Amino acid sequence: MKVFKARAPMRIGFFGGGTDVSPYAEEYGGKVLNCTINLFVRCMLRPSATPGITIRSLDLEEVSQKAAGRSWNGKLTLPQAVLDAHPELYPDESVNSGGVDITMFSDVPPGSGLGSSSALVVSMIKVLYAAYGVSTDPHTLAELAYRIERVDMGIPGGRQDQYSAAFGGMSVYHFGGSRVIVEPVLTDPSALLELESSLIIGYIGDRRLLTRHLMEDQVQRLVQGDTLRYHDETKMFVDESVRLLRSLRIADFGRLLHDAWEVKKAFSPHIAPPIVNDVYALAREHGAWGGKITGAGGGGFMVFACPFDRRLKLERVLTEAGMQVRPFSFVTQGVQSWNVEEAEYATAETETPAL
């Protein structure tokens, strides 16, 4: 019996974050630089003898279920929305053909600032399409994920997370035209290796309760004209950062992170609560060139760039301050799917997912 699996990577956003959010992206053109890392959201789809659909989140310890023609029973609203966007895949209640189990988990907690929600949606779409033989391209997949999150669910945010999960690698994403332009940045792996060796990432706390308020506050300030110039400045950092990367000037790239962070904090007073400012000041005191919050702000993961010979000392200091330092590597591939024959999942009633 075939079991289908998929994984979508999360990302570190370096420069331009916030310019991919409406209305700035549409009116002025957004531009961001990010790179995917080896932290993933993982999904598995397998046939079930039980009719209907069951979704299990292993890390959240939640279950949602839906029988054909009925409403969802459960709290996994985002995975439910992915299935609701594909009603043609629901089991036919007129045929006793079994159902589908979908199991998932994330390598990081919710509210990470690493784009985990978008990676979840992209991974779910990919595993569904693999199981039911639907072909698609990364642009279409990213746009569908964006629609599910931002339109169907009304979750505030931008477009970079869906695109990075779909495409992968170190890229500049250009937003605002009729089609998002994906510009791969590096062909020489030395720059990625050198940058990776200079970076520390770590979790400083949950930001889920701040997310909606923070994004709405940023959009309101932009619409009122209070932060337009800061968005413009943030976007300008992208071209300079790419030039530094391509020249292997990693120390200057790290210092540019500091300059961009000072500008990004002006988007909203909620971006950098006291714990963020305290950790950032500590990192700078112990040799970091610069750093930032990896997402919209408020908490989650932070990233710091530092000299190679300061890295271990800085990791110890940040750990003592309560930051959960995580090892990572850059990855150059976006979402992936595969299938395996796993007899232990087989049942007598069904061997294939029911359409």
C-alpha positions in Angstrom: 0.0 0.0 0.0 1.3 3.4 -0.9 1.8 6.0 1.8 2.5 9.6 0.6 4.7 12.0 2.4 5.9 15.6 1.9 8.0 18.2 3.7 8.2 22.0 3.2 11.1 24.0 4.5 11.0 27.1 6.7 13.0 30.2 6.1 15.2 32.9 7.6 14.0 36.3 6.3 17.0 38.6 6.0 16.0 41.8 4.3 12.8 43.4 2.9 10.4 41.8 5.3 7.1 43.7 5.4 7.3 45.0 1.9 5.6 41.8 0.7 2.5 42.7 2.7 -0.6 44.4 1.2 -1.1 47.2 0.3 2.6 48.1 0.0 3.4 45.2 -2.3 0.7 46.1 -4.8 1.2 49.9 -4.7 5.0 50.2 -4.5 6.4 46.8 -5.3 7.8 44.5 -2.6 11.2 42.9 -2.5 12.6 40.4 0.1 15.7 38.2 0.5 15.3 35.0 2.4 16.8 31.5 2.4 15.2 28.2 3.4 16.7 26.1 6.2 16.6 22.4 7.3 13.6 22.9 9.6 10.5 21.5 8.1 6.8 20.9 8.4 6.1 17.3 7.5 2.9 15.6 6.3 1.9 12.0 5.7 -1.3 10.8 3.9 -2.4 7.2 4.1 -5.6 5.3 3.3 -8.0 4.5 6.2 -10.7 1.9 6.7 -12.7 4.6 8.5 -14.8 6.7 6.1 -14.1 10.5 5.9 -11.0 12.5 6.7 -9.0 12.5 9.9 -6.2 15.1 10.4 -3.7 14.6 13.3 -1.2 17.1 14.5 1.4 15.3 16.5 3.1 18.3 17.9 -0.1 20.1 18.8 -1.8 16.9 20.0 -5.0 17.8 18.2 -7.3 15.9 15.9 -9.9 17.1 13.4 -12.4 14.8 11.6 -14.9 15.3 8.8 -17.4 12.9 7.3 -18.6 13.5 3.8 -21.3 16.1 3.7 -20.7 17.2 7.3 -18.9 20.0 9.1 -15.5 19.6 10.7 -15.2 18.4 14.2 -11.9 19.8 15.6 -9.6 22.8 16.1 -7.1 22.4 13.3 -8.6 25.2 11.3 -5.7 25.8 8.9 -5.3 22.2 7.8 -9.1 22.0 7.6 -9.0 25.1 5.2 -6.5 23.3 3.0 -8.9 20.3 2.6 -11.9 22.7 2.2 -10.1 24.2 -0.8 -10.1 20.7 -2.4 -13.6 19.4 -2.0 -13.2 17.1 -5.0 -10.8 15.0 -2.9 -13.4 14.3 -0.2 -14.5 10.6 0.0 -17.8 9.9 -1.6 -20.3 9.1 1.1 -22.4 7.0 -1.3 -19.5 4.6 -1.7 -18.2 2.5 1.1 -14.6 3.0 0.0 -12.9 4.1 3.2 -11.3 7.4 4.0 -8.0 9.2 4.4 -5.7 9.9 7.4 -3.4 12.9 7.3 -0.7 13.2 9.9 1.6 16.2 10.4 4.1 17.9 12.6 6.5 20.8 12.7 10.1 21.0 13.7 9.4 24.2 15.6 6.7 25.6 17.8 3.8 27.7 16.4 4.5 31.4 16.2 8.2 30.8 15.3 8.6 33.6 12.8 10.2 31.1 10.4 7.1 30.8 8.1 5.9 27.5 9.7 2.2 28.2 8.9 2.9 28.7 5.2 5.2 25.6 5.2 2.3 23.6 6.6 -0.1 24.7 3.9 2.4 24.1 1.1 3.3 20.7 2.5 -0.3 19.7 2.8 -1.1 20.8 -0.8 1.9 18.9 -2.1 1.1 15.6 -0.3 -2.6 15.9 -1.5 -1.5 16.5 -5.1 1.0 13.6 -4.9 -1.6 11.2 -3.6 -4.3 12.1 -6.2 -2.0 12.6 -9.2 -2.4 16.4 -9.6 0.5 18.2 -11.2 1.3 21.8 -10.5 4.2 24.3 -10.6 5.8 26.2 -7.6 4.2 29.5 -8.6 0.7 28.0 -8.7 1.3 26.1 -5.5 2.5 29.2 -3.7 -0.4 31.3 -4.9 -2.9 28.7 -3.7 -1.3 28.6 -0.3 -1.4 32.4 -0.2 -5.1 32.4 -1.0 -5.9 29.8 1.6 -4.0 31.6 4.4 -4.7 35.2 3.6 -8.1 35.2 1.8 -9.9 32.1 2.9 -8.6 32.2 6.5 -8.1 35.9 6.8 -4.7 35.5 8.5 -2.7 38.8 8.1 0.7 38.6 6.5 2.6 38.7 3.3 3.6 36.5 0.4 7.2 35.6 1.0 6.6 32.5 3.2 4.5 30.6 0.7 7.0 31.3 -2.1 10.1 30.3 -0.1 8.4 27.1 1.0 7.5 26.3 -2.6 10.8 27.3 -4.3 13.5 26.9 -1.6 17.0 28.3 -1.7 18.5 31.8 -1.3 16.4 34.1 -3.5 15.1 37.6 -3.9 11.3 37.6 -4.4 9.8 40.6 -6.3 6.1 41.3 -5.5 3.6 43.6 -7.0 3.3 42.7 -10.7 1.0 40.2 -12.4 3.4 37.5 -11.5 5.9 37.1 -8.6 9.5 37.1 -9.9 11.8 34.7 -8.2 15.5 35.6 -8.5 18.0 33.0 -7.3 20.9 34.9 -5.7 23.9 32.5 -5.4 25.5 30.0 -7.7 28.7 29.7 -5.6 28.1 27.5 -2.6 31.0 29.1 -0.7 28.9 32.2 0.1 26.1 30.1 1.6 28.6 28.0 3.6 30.4 31.1 4.9 27.1 32.9 5.8 25.8 29.7 7.5 29.0 29.4 9.6 28.5 32.9 10.9 24.8 32.7 11.9 23.1 31.7 15.1 19.4 31.2 15.4 17.4 30.6 18.5 13.9 30.7 20.0 13.0 33.4 22.5 9.3 32.8 23.0 5.8 32.4 21.6 4.4 35.3 19.5 1.1 33.9 18.5 -1.0 36.2 20.6 0.8 39.2 19.1 0.7 38.2 15.4 -2.7 39.5 14.3 -2.5 42.7 16.3 1.1 43.3 15.2 0.4 42.9 11.5 -2.8 45.0 11.6 -0.9 47.8 13.4 1.9 47.7 10.8 -0.7 47.9 8.0 -2.6 50.7 9.7 0.6 52.8 10.2 1.5 52.3 6.5 -1.9 53.3 5.2 -1.8 56.4 7.3 1.6 57.3 5.8 3.5 57.0 9.1 5.9 54.3 8.0 6.0 54.5 4.2 9.6 55.8 4.1 10.7 53.0 6.4 9.2 50.4 4.0 11.1 52.1 1.2 14.4 52.0 3.2 13.8 48.3 4.1 13.4 47.4 0.5 16.6 49.3 -0.5 18.6 47.0 1.8 17.9 44.0 -0.4 20.0 45.0 -3.4 22.9 46.0 -1.1 22.7 42.7 0.8 22.8 40.7 -2.5 25.9 42.6 -3.6 27.7 41.8 -0.3 26.8 38.1 -0.5 28.0 37.8 -4.0 31.3 39.5 -3.0 31.6 37.1 0.0 31.6 40.2 2.3 29.8 38.3 5.1 30.9 40.6 7.9 29.4 43.6 6.1 26.3 41.5 5.4 26.0 41.0 9.2 26.5 44.7 9.9 23.8 45.5 7.3 21.4 43.3 9.3 21.9 45.7 12.2 21.2 48.7 10.1 18.0 47.1 8.7 16.9 46.0 12.1 17.0 49.6 13.3 14.8 50.6 10.4 12.4 47.6 10.8 11.7 48.5 14.4 10.1 51.7 13.2 7.3 49.8 11.5 5.6 49.3 14.9 6.4 49.6 18.6 5.2 46.0 19.0 8.0 44.5 16.9 10.6 44.6 19.6 9.2 44.0 23.1 11.6 44.2 26.0 12.8 40.6 25.8 13.8 41.1 22.1 15.7 44.3 22.9 17.4 42.7 25.8 18.6 39.6 23.9 19.6 41.8 21.0 21.7 44.1 23.2 23.3 41.1 24.8 24.3 39.6 21.5 25.8 42.9 20.3 27.7 43.3 23.6 29.3 39.9 23.0 30.4 40.4 19.4 27.4 40.0 17.1 27.7 42.2 14.0 23.9 42.4 13.8 20.7 40.4 13.8 16.9 40.6 13.8 13.7 38.8 14.5 13.2 36.2 11.8 9.5 37.1 11.2 7.1 40.0 11.6 8.2 40.6 15.2 7.1 40.2 18.8 9.0 37.0 19.5 9.7 33.6 17.9 13.2 33.1 16.5 16.0 35.6 16.3 19.1 35.3 14.1 22.5 36.8 14.7 25.6 37.2 12.5 28.9 37.0 14.3 32.7 36.3 13.7 33.5 32.6 13.5 35.7 32.7 16.6 33.0 34.4 18.7 30.2 32.0 17.8 30.5 29.4 20.6 30.9 32.1 23.3 27.9 33.9 21.9 25.8 30.7 21.9 26.7 30.1 25.5 25.7 33.6 26.5 22.4 33.5 24.7 21.6 30.1 26.1 22.2 31.4 29.6 19.9 34.3 28.9 17.1 31.8 28.0 17.3 31.6 24.3 16.9 28.1 22.8 19.7 28.0 20.3 19.0 25.6 17.4 21.5 24.1 14.9 20.6 24.6 11.3 21.8 24.4 7.7 20.7 26.1 4.6 18.7 24.0 2.1 18.3 24.8 -1.6 15.2 22.8 -2.4 11.6 23.8 -1.7 8.7 21.5 -0.9 9.3 17.8 -1.8 7.0 14.8 -1.9 7.5 11.0 -2.2 5.8 7.8 -1.6 6.7 4.4 -0.1 5.2 1.0 0.2 4.5 0.4 3.9 2.6 -2.8 4.6 2.2 -2.0 8.3 -0.4 0.7 7.4 -2.4 -1.7 5.2 -6.0 -2.6 6.0 -8.2 -5.3 4.6 -10.9 -2.8 3.6 -8.8 -0.3 1.4 -5.5 0.1 -0.2 -5.8 3.5 -2.0 -7.0 6.9 -1.0 -10.7 7.4 -1.9 -11.6 10.1 -4.3 
